[in-house]
Amino acid sequence: MSSHAEIFGELLRHFRESACLTQEALARQIPCDRSYVARVESGTRVPQDTFAKKCDEVLATGGALGRLWGKVDWYPQVEHPDWFKRRAEMDSKAVALWEYQERVIPGLLQTEDYARALFSRLVRGGELEERVRARLSRQQRFLVEDGPLYVAVLDESCLRNAIENPAVMRNQCAHLLSAGERPNIRIQVAPADCYGIARPSGSMSLIKLPDGHEWVYSESLDRGHFNDDPAVYSRHRQTYDVLRADVLSARQSAALISDAMEGYEHDEQARSHVVQEHLQRRQRRQLRRGGPPFPRRRPRPRQQDNP
């Protein structure tokens, strides 16, 4: 059976050949390397959404490639450990998903810049961009009308653990507020200063598939753990339900997220002020070094008395 990447590649090749363009000619108009076009057509490279849209423009497809790109969950197409491929496949089918997350924003709620900052710690170049695009495409089925139920309880550390810079965190908080307004998504926060909350020992997910099968998913340092034992699921589901009852409501959580966003806005303004001050001092130093020298007064020659 052909993969999504192979189907996309075959369609791209069809439109390219119909337009009487070589791979090199198409690459020049994108622009990109010819090898990139070749790998996408062979199904060995996950295309970026910008690449699909540009191909639609160049090849006059009526938006066919962009529409196909938007309907595909590309996450399983990217090379990941086997255990995460399995989790990504579950996300592509889940009818309901409940998550508890510590330290970092869940992948389904990350902005592009936030995801790129996290992945850049592990990979570089083309692989980095592939993973970012794949993560964003994985979110799409949860961010459309009539999307699956998605409930996320975030430990406050997710909001306070600063990633990259204040602008990235400010935009990430804004994205959380926007996503939380969708009818199928609820975001709640477990505040750090609230005593008595029974927090799980680590991040976890409760996943319900179309056939009613229910899974508990968690991660350790280098692997994922799946468990579909009904007794285990029931125990973790009870822990999760109690947690949701004890943490802030969705409305209260939105207020806390807004406060965090305002804090990052203040940090960004302060950082910008410092940068401007530094640039101004640098310019003043350059002017002093490069400006015309101040004229020096020369002493007038003393007049000699006539004998």
Contacts in CASP RR format, 6 or more apart in sequence:
PFRMAT RR
TARGET T0000
AUTHOR 0000-0000-0000
METHOD contacts of the structure
MODEL  1
MSSHAEIFGELLRHFRESACLTQEALARQIPCDRSYVARVESGTRVPQDT
FAKKCDEVLATGGALGRLWGKVDWYPQVEHPDWFKRRAEMDSKAVALWEY
QERVIPGLLQTEDYARALFSRLVRGGELEERVRARLSRQQRFLVEDGPLY
VAVLDESCLRNAIENPAVMRNQCAHLLSAGERPNIRIQVAPADCYGIARP
SGSMSLIKLPDGHEWVYSESLDRGHFNDDPAVYSRHRQTYDVLRADVLSA
RQSAALISDAMEGYEHDEQARSHVVQEHLQRRQRRQLRRGGPPFPRRRPR
PRQQDNP
2 10 0 8 1.000
3 43 0 8 1.000
3 77 0 8 1.000
4 72 0 8 1.000
4 73 0 8 1.000
4 74 0 8 1.000
4 77 0 8 1.000
5 40 0 8 1.000
5 43 0 8 1.000
5 44 0 8 1.000
5 45 0 8 1.000
5 46 0 8 1.000
5 47 0 8 1.000
5 74 0 8 1.000
5 77 0 8 1.000
6 42 0 8 1.000
6 43 0 8 1.000
7 68 0 8 1.000
8 40 0 8 1.000
8 43 0 8 1.000
8 47 0 8 1.000
8 52 0 8 1.000
8 65 0 8 1.000
8 68 0 8 1.000
8 69 0 8 1.000
8 72 0 8 1.000
9 40 0 8 1.000
9 41 0 8 1.000
9 42 0 8 1.000
9 43 0 8 1.000
9 47 0 8 1.000
10 41 0 8 1.000
11 64 0 8 1.000
11 65 0 8 1.000
11 68 0 8 1.000
12 37 0 8 1.000
12 40 0 8 1.000
12 41 0 8 1.000
12 47 0 8 1.000
12 55 0 8 1.000
12 65 0 8 1.000
13 41 0 8 1.000
15 55 0 8 1.000
15 59 0 8 1.000
15 61 0 8 1.000
15 64 0 8 1.000
15 65 0 8 1.000
16 23 0 8 1.000
16 26 0 8 1.000
16 37 0 8 1.000
16 41 0 8 1.000
16 55 0 8 1.000
16 59 0 8 1.000
18 59 0 8 1.000
19 58 0 8 1.000
19 59 0 8 1.000
19 60 0 8 1.000
21 29 0 8 1.000
21 58 0 8 1.000
21 59 0 8 1.000
23 34 0 8 1.000
23 37 0 8 1.000
23 38 0 8 1.000
23 41 0 8 1.000
24 34 0 8 1.000
26 37 0 8 1.000
26 55 0 8 1.000
26 58 0 8 1.000
26 59 0 8 1.000
27 33 0 8 1.000
27 34 0 8 1.000
27 36 0 8 1.000
27 37 0 8 1.000
29 54 0 8 1.000
29 58 0 8 1.000
30 37 0 8 1.000
30 51 0 8 1.000
30 54 0 8 1.000
30 55 0 8 1.000
30 58 0 8 1.000
32 51 0 8 1.000
36 45 0 8 1.000
36 51 0 8 1.000
39 45 0 8 1.000
40 47 0 8 1.000
40 51 0 8 1.000
45 130 0 8 1.000
46 74 0 8 1.000
46 77 0 8 1.000
46 78 0 8 1.000
46 130 0 8 1.000
46 133 0 8 1.000
46 134 0 8 1.000
47 69 0 8 1.000
48 129 0 8 1.000
48 133 0 8 1.000
49 66 0 8 1.000
49 69 0 8 1.000
49 70 0 8 1.000
49 133 0 8 1.000
49 136 0 8 1.000
49 137 0 8 1.000
52 65 0 8 1.000
52 66 0 8 1.000
52 68 0 8 1.000
52 69 0 8 1.000
53 63 0 8 1.000
53 65 0 8 1.000
53 66 0 8 1.000
55 61 0 8 1.000
55 65 0 8 1.000
56 62 0 8 1.000
56 63 0 8 1.000
56 64 0 8 1.000
56 65 0 8 1.000
56 66 0 8 1.000
59 65 0 8 1.000
69 137 0 8 1.000
70 137 0 8 1.000
70 140 0 8 1.000
72 137 0 8 1.000
73 88 0 8 1.000
73 91 0 8 1.000
73 92 0 8 1.000
73 137 0 8 1.000
73 138 0 8 1.000
73 140 0 8 1.000
73 141 0 8 1.000
74 133 0 8 1.000
74 134 0 8 1.000
74 137 0 8 1.000
74 138 0 8 1.000
75 88 0 8 1.000
75 91 0 8 1.000
75 92 0 8 1.000
75 134 0 8 1.000
75 135 0 8 1.000
75 137 0 8 1.000
75 138 0 8 1.000
76 85 0 8 1.000
76 88 0 8 1.000
76 89 0 8 1.000
76 92 0 8 1.000
77 134 0 8 1.000
78 130 0 8 1.000
78 131 0 8 1.000
78 134 0 8 1.000
80 88 0 8 1.000
81 222 0 8 1.000
81 223 0 8 1.000
83 223 0 8 1.000
83 224 0 8 1.000
83 226 0 8 1.000
84 224 0 8 1.000
86 226 0 8 1.000
87 205 0 8 1.000
87 217 0 8 1.000
87 224 0 8 1.000
87 226 0 8 1.000
88 138 0 8 1.000
90 207 0 8 1.000
90 209 0 8 1.000
90 215 0 8 1.000
90 217 0 8 1.000
91 97 0 8 1.000
91 108 0 8 1.000
91 138 0 8 1.000
91 207 0 8 1.000
92 138 0 8 1.000
92 141 0 8 1.000
93 209 0 8 1.000
93 210 0 8 1.000
94 148 0 8 1.000
94 207 0 8 1.000
94 208 0 8 1.000
94 209 0 8 1.000
95 148 0 8 1.000
95 149 0 8 1.000
95 208 0 8 1.000
95 209 0 8 1.000
95 210 0 8 1.000
95 212 0 8 1.000
96 148 0 8 1.000
96 149 0 8 1.000
96 150 0 8 1.000
96 207 0 8 1.000
96 208 0 8 1.000
97 108 0 8 1.000
97 142 0 8 1.000
97 148 0 8 1.000
97 149 0 8 1.000
97 150 0 8 1.000
97 151 0 8 1.000
97 205 0 8 1.000
97 206 0 8 1.000
97 207 0 8 1.000
97 208 0 8 1.000
98 151 0 8 1.000
98 152 0 8 1.000
98 153 0 8 1.000
98 205 0 8 1.000
98 206 0 8 1.000
98 237 0 8 1.000
98 240 0 8 1.000
99 106 0 8 1.000
99 108 0 8 1.000
99 150 0 8 1.000
99 151 0 8 1.000
99 152 0 8 1.000
99 153 0 8 1.000
99 203 0 8 1.000
99 204 0 8 1.000
99 205 0 8 1.000
99 206 0 8 1.000
100 152 0 8 1.000
100 153 0 8 1.000
100 155 0 8 1.000
100 199 0 8 1.000
100 200 0 8 1.000
100 202 0 8 1.000
100 203 0 8 1.000
100 204 0 8 1.000
100 205 0 8 1.000
100 240 0 8 1.000
100 243 0 8 1.000
101 152 0 8 1.000
101 153 0 8 1.000
101 154 0 8 1.000
101 155 0 8 1.000
101 158 0 8 1.000
101 203 0 8 1.000
102 155 0 8 1.000
102 157 0 8 1.000
102 158 0 8 1.000
102 202 0 8 1.000
102 203 0 8 1.000
103 155 0 8 1.000
103 157 0 8 1.000
103 158 0 8 1.000
103 161 0 8 1.000
103 203 0 8 1.000
104 118 0 8 1.000
104 158 0 8 1.000
104 161 0 8 1.000
104 163 0 8 1.000
105 114 0 8 1.000
105 154 0 8 1.000
105 158 0 8 1.000
105 172 0 8 1.000
105 176 0 8 1.000
106 152 0 8 1.000
106 154 0 8 1.000
107 115 0 8 1.000
107 135 0 8 1.000
107 138 0 8 1.000
107 139 0 8 1.000
108 138 0 8 1.000
108 139 0 8 1.000
108 142 0 8 1.000
108 150 0 8 1.000
108 152 0 8 1.000
109 139 0 8 1.000
109 152 0 8 1.000
109 175 0 8 1.000
109 176 0 8 1.000
109 179 0 8 1.000
109 187 0 8 1.000
110 118 0 8 1.000
110 135 0 8 1.000
110 139 0 8 1.000
110 172 0 8 1.000
110 175 0 8 1.000
111 168 0 8 1.000
111 171 0 8 1.000
111 172 0 8 1.000
111 175 0 8 1.000
112 132 0 8 1.000
112 136 0 8 1.000
113 164 0 8 1.000
113 167 0 8 1.000
113 168 0 8 1.000
113 171 0 8 1.000
113 172 0 8 1.000
114 163 0 8 1.000
114 164 0 8 1.000
114 168 0 8 1.000
114 169 0 8 1.000
114 171 0 8 1.000
114 172 0 8 1.000
115 131 0 8 1.000
115 132 0 8 1.000
115 135 0 8 1.000
115 136 0 8 1.000
116 128 0 8 1.000
116 132 0 8 1.000
117 163 0 8 1.000
117 164 0 8 1.000
117 168 0 8 1.000
118 163 0 8 1.000
119 128 0 8 1.000
119 131 0 8 1.000
119 132 0 8 1.000
119 135 0 8 1.000
120 128 0 8 1.000
123 131 0 8 1.000
141 147 0 8 1.000
141 148 0 8 1.000
142 148 0 8 1.000
142 150 0 8 1.000
142 184 0 8 1.000
142 185 0 8 1.000
143 179 0 8 1.000
143 182 0 8 1.000
143 185 0 8 1.000
146 184 0 8 1.000
147 184 0 8 1.000
148 184 0 8 1.000
149 184 0 8 1.000
150 184 0 8 1.000
150 185 0 8 1.000
150 186 0 8 1.000
151 185 0 8 1.000
151 186 0 8 1.000
151 188 0 8 1.000
151 244 0 8 1.000
152 185 0 8 1.000
152 186 0 8 1.000
152 187 0 8 1.000
152 188 0 8 1.000
153 188 0 8 1.000
153 189 0 8 1.000
153 190 0 8 1.000
153 240 0 8 1.000
153 243 0 8 1.000
153 244 0 8 1.000
153 247 0 8 1.000
154 187 0 8 1.000
154 188 0 8 1.000
154 189 0 8 1.000
154 190 0 8 1.000
154 253 0 8 1.000
155 189 0 8 1.000
155 190 0 8 1.000
155 192 0 8 1.000
155 199 0 8 1.000
156 189 0 8 1.000
156 190 0 8 1.000
156 191 0 8 1.000
156 192 0 8 1.000
156 256 0 8 1.000
157 192 0 8 1.000
159 173 0 8 1.000
159 189 0 8 1.000
159 256 0 8 1.000
159 257 0 8 1.000
159 260 0 8 1.000
160 192 0 8 1.000
160 260 0 8 1.000
162 169 0 8 1.000
163 169 0 8 1.000
163 172 0 8 1.000
165 268 0 8 1.000
165 271 0 8 1.000
166 263 0 8 1.000
166 264 0 8 1.000
166 265 0 8 1.000
166 267 0 8 1.000
166 268 0 8 1.000
166 271 0 8 1.000
167 264 0 8 1.000
167 268 0 8 1.000
169 260 0 8 1.000
169 261 0 8 1.000
169 264 0 8 1.000
170 261 0 8 1.000
170 263 0 8 1.000
170 264 0 8 1.000
170 265 0 8 1.000
170 268 0 8 1.000
173 257 0 8 1.000
173 258 0 8 1.000
173 260 0 8 1.000
173 261 0 8 1.000
173 264 0 8 1.000
174 261 0 8 1.000
176 187 0 8 1.000
176 257 0 8 1.000
177 254 0 8 1.000
177 257 0 8 1.000
177 258 0 8 1.000
177 261 0 8 1.000
179 185 0 8 1.000
179 187 0 8 1.000
180 186 0 8 1.000
180 187 0 8 1.000
180 250 0 8 1.000
180 254 0 8 1.000
186 250 0 8 1.000
187 250 0 8 1.000
187 253 0 8 1.000
187 254 0 8 1.000
187 257 0 8 1.000
188 244 0 8 1.000
188 247 0 8 1.000
188 248 0 8 1.000
188 249 0 8 1.000
188 250 0 8 1.000
188 253 0 8 1.000
189 247 0 8 1.000
189 248 0 8 1.000
189 252 0 8 1.000
189 253 0 8 1.000
189 256 0 8 1.000
189 257 0 8 1.000
190 197 0 8 1.000
190 199 0 8 1.000
190 243 0 8 1.000
190 246 0 8 1.000
190 247 0 8 1.000
190 248 0 8 1.000
191 247 0 8 1.000
191 248 0 8 1.000
191 256 0 8 1.000
194 246 0 8 1.000
194 247 0 8 1.000
196 246 0 8 1.000
197 243 0 8 1.000
197 246 0 8 1.000
197 247 0 8 1.000
198 239 0 8 1.000
198 242 0 8 1.000
198 243 0 8 1.000
198 246 0 8 1.000
199 243 0 8 1.000
200 236 0 8 1.000
200 239 0 8 1.000
200 240 0 8 1.000
200 243 0 8 1.000
202 218 0 8 1.000
203 218 0 8 1.000
203 219 0 8 1.000
204 216 0 8 1.000
204 217 0 8 1.000
204 218 0 8 1.000
204 236 0 8 1.000
204 240 0 8 1.000
205 216 0 8 1.000
205 217 0 8 1.000
205 218 0 8 1.000
206 214 0 8 1.000
206 215 0 8 1.000
206 216 0 8 1.000
206 217 0 8 1.000
206 233 0 8 1.000
206 236 0 8 1.000
206 237 0 8 1.000
206 240 0 8 1.000
207 214 0 8 1.000
207 215 0 8 1.000
207 216 0 8 1.000
207 217 0 8 1.000
208 214 0 8 1.000
209 215 0 8 1.000
213 228 0 8 1.000
214 228 0 8 1.000
214 230 0 8 1.000
214 233 0 8 1.000
215 226 0 8 1.000
215 227 0 8 1.000
215 228 0 8 1.000
215 233 0 8 1.000
216 226 0 8 1.000
216 227 0 8 1.000
216 228 0 8 1.000
216 232 0 8 1.000
216 233 0 8 1.000
216 236 0 8 1.000
217 224 0 8 1.000
217 225 0 8 1.000
217 226 0 8 1.000
217 227 0 8 1.000
218 224 0 8 1.000
218 225 0 8 1.000
219 225 0 8 1.000
227 233 0 8 1.000
247 253 0 8 1.000
248 256 0 8 1.000
END
